[in-house]
Amino acid sequence: GTILIWYIHRQFSDPQAAGYAIIFGLTIIEIFWSMSNISWSALVSDIYDEQQRSRIQGWLASLGGVGRVIGVWIGGLLYDGLGVQAEGWGFFEGPLFFVAAGAMLISTVPLFFLPEGGMGYHPTPADPDDSPRRPSAAAIVYLIFLAGMVFINFSRNSIAIIFTQYLTLDTGLDLDSRTLSQIVNTQSLAIVSLGWTAGWLTRRIGNGVALLAGTLGAVAGLTLLTFSTSLPIIYVACFLRGVGDAII
């Protein structure tokens, strides 16, 4: 699908039409990405017991951060063809699409070696004396949690798409691709460093407090990005966003 988007957008001579082809194409791909994001979390819950899930998910987030560092570094190099091509060369000629598609294809290989069957969960029989309000109360709490996560991810993702454009466009900070990759990797390094301890942290302070701490970190990062154009502060803001990503 990624390579197909590149091919389709090259068929338009009008830059605006080509841009819309990419937008609509990536919209379709993001549907499958969203399915994948939910599926791997469910898979972790299916394979590991409750005591191990936070630790394993933290490790996976940390490994994902390592991959993000490598990917951003490669993207920065390919964007202008190692500095010998025009800016946007890697996007227009396709190397960025080809490398991304190859990485995604390779990432599916470990899935063939994963065990199936889950933890063999057996629910305990319902107590006839239990109040019927308990399932209803639990459902309400769960719905509130889902609503909260929706708003949290709205705020985090609303800036994700336009952030890199703000840093690189002439009307923004007008940074080169290598500086951009360093800023983005600051967030990735936070994910890597905190991901290994996320499980320990949630056990120490509890899932609710950890979620609140991660949310506050993300809010602080977005606030700094809103009111500052100083590069050092932007680095700090990206680090805080990475802290929020790792914990949330």
Salt bridges, closest charged atoms under 4 A:
ASP80 OD2 - ARG178 NH1 3.39
GLU93 OE1 - ARG10 NH1 3.76
ASP130 OD1 - ARG134 NH1 3.39
ASP245 OD1 - ARG156 NH2 2.45
